[in-house]
Amino acid sequence: MDQQQLLTTARLTGLWYLLLAVSGILGFMVFHPQVYITNDAEKTLSNLIKNASVARTRLLFELVIIVSQALAAVWFYKLFKEVNKWAATVLCIWGIVNSVVIMVSAIAMNTAIDIAASSQTVQEKTVLIHLISHLIANSWSIGGLFFGLWLLPMGYIIIGSKRMPFWLGCTLLAGGVGYLLQTFFQAADVQSSFLNYLVLPATAGELWMIGYLLIFGIRPEPGNHNTRK
């Protein structure tokens, strides 16, 4: 693949990654709190019934997250396979698993909507919604393992290949480790606001990565070109 083809692939990868980021922000941070209330199944059920369109919108964003995550993983493989095929394969696999984990959440959301519209009693619905709400939350929580894992080969490739900024690779590695640590600490029932800071490098690294892919793409192979951005 020549440099121009690599640049096109890089920018398509950046677009899929940007779509993942935007759908994640809108779905999980904007619409999710309007429907699913932590530890309040009655309120969640009420939201699912009264705000069915919002619940459907939340589900649609979850589907966009799944598709964009899968496409980003595949395009990262296409971008990096000639740089480091082993690491690119690992990145793609872990990215796809990430998409599958989110799919569990989407299935649970669709089920919650169906239950809210069913003819069961309010008490029966409340019990089921309580269970499903925790399934959604824990899918995202335990999914932190693969949210972090797929950043590790990404950072490794960048550092080893010198095709993107060295510190971008380091930031992604730190973000991946941060996600892993946060997930394990949460599973161990560690209660601390400090856990939220562990994933800040991941957020910074992913936004940096999206911007770099869209603006600069990927550097030429070292030795073929002297340009560095």
VOPAGU-2260 file (C-alpha; in pm, 1 decimal, decimal comma):
REM VOPAGU-2260
SITE   aa  ch    i         X         Y         Z
SITE  MET   A    0       0,0       0,0       0,0
SITE  ASP   A    1     153,1     334,6    -104,1
SITE  GLN   A    2     154,8     645,8     113,7
SITE  GLN   A    3    -149,3     802,3     -50,7
SITE  GLN   A    4    -354,5     487,1       6,4
SITE  LEU   A    5    -233,2     478,7     367,2
SITE  LEU   A    6    -344,5     839,7     417,0
SITE  THR   A    7    -690,5     756,8     280,2
SITE  THR   A    8    -713,0     453,0     508,2
SITE  ALA   A    9    -594,3     659,6     806,0
SITE  ARG   A   10    -860,6     923,0     751,4
SITE  LEU   A   11   -1135,3     662,8     712,1
SITE  THR   A   12   -1011,7     504,7    1035,0
SITE  GLY   A   13   -1029,2     847,3    1196,9
SITE  LEU   A   14   -1386,3     894,9    1075,3
SITE  TRP   A   15   -1499,1     562,3    1224,1
SITE  TYR   A   16   -1319,1     649,2    1548,5
SITE  LEU   A   17   -1481,5     994,1    1552,4
SITE  LEU   A   18   -1824,8     837,8    1498,2
SITE  LEU   A   19   -1751,6     601,9    1788,8
SITE  ALA   A   20   -1656,7     893,2    2013,8
SITE  VAL   A   21   -1956,3    1110,2    1919,9
SITE  SER   A   22   -2209,1     825,2    1951,4
SITE  GLY   A   23   -2053,9     726,6    2283,5
SITE  ILE   A   24   -2079,7    1080,0    2424,5
SITE  LEU   A   25   -2435,7    1132,7    2302,9
SITE  GLY   A   26   -2557,0     783,7    2389,0
SITE  PHE   A   27   -2388,9     716,6    2721,0
SITE  MET   A   28   -2345,8    1065,4    2863,4
SITE  VAL   A   29   -2645,4    1257,2    2722,9
SITE  PHE   A   30   -2934,4    1015,8    2663,8
SITE  HIS   A   31   -2850,5     734,8    2907,5
SITE  PRO   A   32   -2911,5     939,1    3227,5
SITE  GLN   A   33   -3249,1    1045,3    3086,4
SITE  VAL   A   34   -3365,4     683,1    3086,3
SITE  TYR   A   35   -3163,2     459,1    3316,6
SITE  ILE   A   36   -3140,0     577,8    3676,5
SITE  THR   A   37   -2885,1     398,3    3892,2
SITE  ASN   A   38   -3049,1     186,8    4164,2
SITE  ASP   A   39   -3395,9     323,2    4088,3
SITE  ALA   A   40   -3584,7      65,2    3884,2
SITE  GLU   A   41   -3920,4     236,4    3938,3
SITE  LYS   A   42   -3797,6     565,0    3794,5
SITE  THR   A   43   -3625,8     382,3    3508,7
SITE  LEU   A   44   -3946,7     195,5    3427,7
SITE  SER   A   45   -4138,4     522,6    3431,8
SITE  ASN   A   46   -3885,6     675,5    3192,7
SITE  LEU   A   47   -3910,0     376,3    2958,5
SITE  ILE   A   48   -4289,4     411,5    2945,3
SITE  LYS   A   49   -4324,8     790,2    2934,6
SITE  ASN   A   50   -4015,9     864,0    2727,7
SITE  ALA   A   51   -4017,4     569,2    2490,8
SITE  SER   A   52   -3875,7     778,3    2206,3
SITE  VAL   A   53   -3577,7     880,9    2421,2
SITE  ALA   A   54   -3521,9     516,7    2516,8
SITE  ARG   A   55   -3528,3     421,5    2147,4
SITE  THR   A   56   -3282,0     700,0    2068,0
SITE  ARG   A   57   -3051,9     569,8    2342,4
SITE  LEU   A   58   -3071,9     221,5    2187,1
SITE  LEU   A   59   -2996,9     357,3    1839,4
SITE  PHE   A   60   -2684,8     530,5    1966,8
SITE  GLU   A   61   -2577,7     202,7    2126,8
SITE  LEU   A   62   -2610,8      35,0    1786,5
SITE  VAL   A   63   -2401,8     309,8    1626,3
SITE  ILE   A   64   -2135,7     255,5    1894,3
SITE  ILE   A   65   -2127,6    -116,4    1813,4
SITE  VAL   A   66   -2099,1     -66,8    1437,1
SITE  SER   A   67   -1844,9     217,9    1452,6
SITE  GLN   A   68   -1631,4      25,2    1704,6
SITE  ALA   A   69   -1624,6    -279,9    1476,1
SITE  LEU   A   70   -1545,2     -71,0    1167,6
SITE  ALA   A   71   -1271,9     121,8    1350,2
SITE  ALA   A   72   -1113,5    -207,0    1460,1
SITE  VAL   A   73   -1113,0    -344,3    1104,6
SITE  TRP   A   74    -975,5     -21,8     954,9
SITE  PHE   A   75    -701,1      -4,0    1219,2
SITE  TYR   A   76    -597,8    -352,2    1107,5
SITE  LYS   A   77    -593,8    -237,2     745,1
SITE  LEU   A   78    -387,4      69,0     841,7
SITE  PHE   A   79    -131,3    -109,0    1060,3
SITE  LYS   A   80    -107,7    -460,6     910,9
SITE  GLU   A   81     201,7    -375,3     702,9
SITE  VAL   A   82     362,4    -202,8    1001,2
SITE  ASN   A   83     317,6    -482,0    1254,6
SITE  LYS   A   84      76,4    -754,9    1149,2
SITE  TRP   A   85      76,1    -936,8    1484,8
SITE  ALA   A   86      -5,0    -623,6    1686,7
SITE  ALA   A   87    -256,9    -507,7    1424,6
SITE  THR   A   88    -435,0    -843,1    1446,7
SITE  VAL   A   89    -447,6    -824,3    1826,8
SITE  LEU   A   90    -578,5    -467,0    1807,5
SITE  CYS   A   91    -853,2    -571,8    1565,5
SITE  ILE   A   92    -958,0    -876,0    1770,7
SITE  TRP   A   93    -974,2    -684,5    2097,8
SITE  GLY   A   94   -1164,1    -402,4    1927,5
SITE  ILE   A   95   -1419,7    -649,3    1790,6
SITE  VAL   A   96   -1459,7    -806,9    2135,2
SITE  ASN   A   97   -1518,6    -455,6    2268,6
SITE  SER   A   98   -1801,6    -423,2    2015,5
SITE  VAL   A   99   -1949,6    -758,0    2123,7
SITE  VAL   A  100   -1945,7    -652,2    2490,2
SITE  ILE   A  101   -2142,1    -337,3    2402,7
SITE  MET   A  102   -2383,2    -556,9    2205,3
SITE  VAL   A  103   -2478,7    -725,9    2533,8
SITE  SER   A  104   -2579,6    -383,1    2664,0
SITE  ALA   A  105   -2783,1    -311,1    2348,1
SITE  ILE   A  106   -2966,7    -643,9    2376,7
SITE  ALA   A  107   -3050,2    -561,7    2739,6
SITE  MET   A  108   -3178,9    -214,7    2640,8
SITE  ASN   A  109   -3401,7    -358,1    2370,4
SITE  THR   A  110   -3535,4    -611,0    2621,7
SITE  ALA   A  111   -3604,2    -333,4    2875,8
SITE  ILE   A  112   -3808,8    -141,6    2617,2
SITE  ASP   A  113   -4009,4    -455,6    2534,2
SITE  ILE   A  114   -4074,5    -527,9    2902,7
SITE  ALA   A  115   -4188,0    -170,6    2970,3
SITE  ALA   A  116   -4444,9    -202,1    2690,4
SITE  SER   A  117   -4562,5    -550,0    2794,4
SITE  SER   A  118   -4882,0    -642,6    2980,2
SITE  GLN   A  119   -4703,0    -763,1    3294,4
SITE  THR   A  120   -4776,3    -607,1    3631,0
SITE  VAL   A  121   -4579,6    -303,5    3745,0
SITE  GLN   A  122   -4417,2    -510,5    4018,8
SITE  GLU   A  123   -4301,7    -775,7    3771,4
SITE  LYS   A  124   -4171,7    -511,5    3534,5
SITE  THR   A  125   -3985,7    -332,4    3811,7
SITE  VAL   A  126   -3802,2    -649,2    3917,8
SITE  LEU   A  127   -3698,1    -724,5    3559,7
SITE  ILE   A  128   -3593,4    -365,8    3487,5
SITE  HIS   A  129   -3381,8    -367,8    3803,8
SITE  LEU   A  130   -3198,3    -676,7    3675,1
SITE  ILE   A  131   -3157,4    -540,6    3322,6
SITE  SER   A  132   -3031,0    -201,6    3443,0
SITE  HIS   A  133   -2752,6    -374,9    3631,6
SITE  LEU   A  134   -2674,0    -589,5    3327,5
SITE  ILE   A  135   -2634,2    -275,8    3115,1
SITE  ALA   A  136   -2418,1    -102,4    3375,8
SITE  ASN   A  137   -2198,8    -408,4    3430,5
SITE  SER   A  138   -2155,8    -466,9    3057,2
SITE  TRP   A  139   -1995,7    -124,6    3035,6
SITE  SER   A  140   -1805,5    -167,7    3361,4
SITE  ILE   A  141   -1654,0    -509,8    3285,4
SITE  GLY   A  142   -1618,6    -401,4    2923,2
SITE  GLY   A  143   -1350,1    -166,1    3054,2
SITE  LEU   A  144   -1113,0    -461,1    3019,1
SITE  PHE   A  145   -1135,9    -451,6    2641,5
SITE  PHE   A  146   -1181,0     -73,7    2625,9
SITE  GLY   A  147    -829,5     -74,4    2772,1
SITE  LEU   A  148    -681,7    -378,6    2601,5
SITE  TRP   A  149    -732,8    -252,8    2248,3
SITE  LEU   A  150    -539,6      66,1    2329,2
SITE  LEU   A  151    -227,7    -133,0    2423,9
SITE  PRO   A  152    -135,7    -269,5    2078,2
SITE  MET   A  153    -237,5      66,1    1930,2
SITE  GLY   A  154      16,2     246,3    2147,2
SITE  TYR   A  155     273,5     -28,9    2096,0
SITE  ILE   A  156     253,0       2,6    1716,1
SITE  ILE   A  157     286,5     381,7    1728,3
SITE  ILE   A  158     591,1     375,1    1956,6
SITE  GLY   A  159     765,2      96,7    1764,5
SITE  SER   A  160     695,3     220,6    1413,4
SITE  LYS   A  161     753,0     596,7    1460,4
SITE  ARG   A  162     470,4     654,0    1211,8
SITE  MET   A  163     287,5     876,5    1462,5
SITE  PRO   A  164     402,7    1088,3    1761,1
SITE  PHE   A  165     592,4     894,3    2028,6
SITE  TRP   A  166     399,5    1058,1    2312,7
SITE  LEU   A  167      69,5     969,4    2149,9
SITE  GLY   A  168     170,6     604,6    2176,2
SITE  CYS   A  169     273,7     651,5    2539,1
SITE  THR   A  170     -56,7     823,4    2623,3
SITE  LEU   A  171    -255,7     538,5    2466,6
SITE  LEU   A  172     -54,9     279,2    2661,4
SITE  ALA   A  173    -115,3     470,1    2985,1
SITE  GLY   A  174    -485,0     493,3    2899,5
SITE  GLY   A  175    -509,5     121,1    2833,6
SITE  VAL   A  176    -344,3      39,4    3165,5
SITE  GLY   A  177    -571,0     291,9    3337,7
SITE  TYR   A  178    -884,6     123,1    3202,6
SITE  LEU   A  179    -759,5    -217,4    3319,0
SITE  LEU   A  180    -678,6     -90,1    3666,2
SITE  GLN   A  181   -1012,3      88,5    3699,2
SITE  THR   A  182   -1202,5    -225,9    3599,6
SITE  PHE   A  183   -1017,6    -445,8    3848,1
SITE  PHE   A  184   -1051,2    -191,5    4130,3
SITE  GLN   A  185   -1424,6    -158,9    4063,9
SITE  ALA   A  186   -1460,9    -538,1    4063,1
SITE  ALA   A  187   -1283,8    -541,0    4398,8
SITE  ASP   A  188   -1542,6    -287,4    4522,9
SITE  VAL   A  189   -1285,8     -13,1    4575,4
SITE  GLN   A  190   -1478,5     311,1    4630,2
SITE  SER   A  191   -1276,6     617,8    4536,4
SITE  SER   A  192   -1317,7     919,4    4311,0
SITE  PHE   A  193    -954,1     860,6    4213,4
SITE  LEU   A  194   -1067,6     575,6    3987,3
SITE  ASN   A  195   -1217,0     827,4    3745,3
SITE  TYR   A  196    -873,7     982,0    3692,3
SITE  LEU   A  197    -727,0     650,9    3578,8
SITE  VAL   A  198    -901,2     673,9    3241,6
SITE  LEU   A  199    -813,4    1038,3    3167,8
SITE  PRO   A  200    -506,4     936,4    2962,9
SITE  ALA   A  201    -733,0     712,2    2754,0
SITE  THR   A  202    -970,0    1000,4    2680,1
SITE  ALA   A  203    -681,7    1233,0    2592,3
SITE  GLY   A  204    -508,3     967,6    2383,6
SITE  GLU   A  205    -818,1     870,2    2187,4
SITE  LEU   A  206    -907,7    1232,4    2108,1
SITE  TRP   A  207    -546,9    1295,8    2005,6
SITE  MET   A  208    -552,5     982,6    1790,2
SITE  ILE   A  209    -875,8    1088,7    1616,4
SITE  GLY   A  210    -736,2    1433,6    1544,9
SITE  TYR   A  211    -405,0    1299,2    1417,4
SITE  LEU   A  212    -570,2    1045,8    1186,5
SITE  LEU   A  213    -804,4    1306,7    1039,1
SITE  ILE   A  214    -548,5    1587,1    1002,4
SITE  PHE   A  215    -214,1    1416,8     938,1
SITE  GLY   A  216    -309,1    1053,5     870,0
SITE  ILE   A  217      12,9     855,3     909,0
SITE  ARG   A  218     379,3     937,0     852,8
SITE  PRO   A  219     576,6     776,9     571,0
SITE  GLU   A  220     789,8     480,5     667,8
SITE  PRO   A  221    1113,6     598,7     836,8
SITE  GLY   A  222    1387,3     622,7     579,2
SITE  ASN   A  223    1149,3     698,0     294,2
SITE  HIS   A  224    1063,9    1053,9     394,8
SITE  ASN   A  225    1208,3    1305,7     637,9
SITE  THR   A  226     879,0    1476,9     725,8
SITE  ARG   A  227     774,8    1454,0    1089,4
SITE  LYS   A  228     454,9    1596,1    1233,6
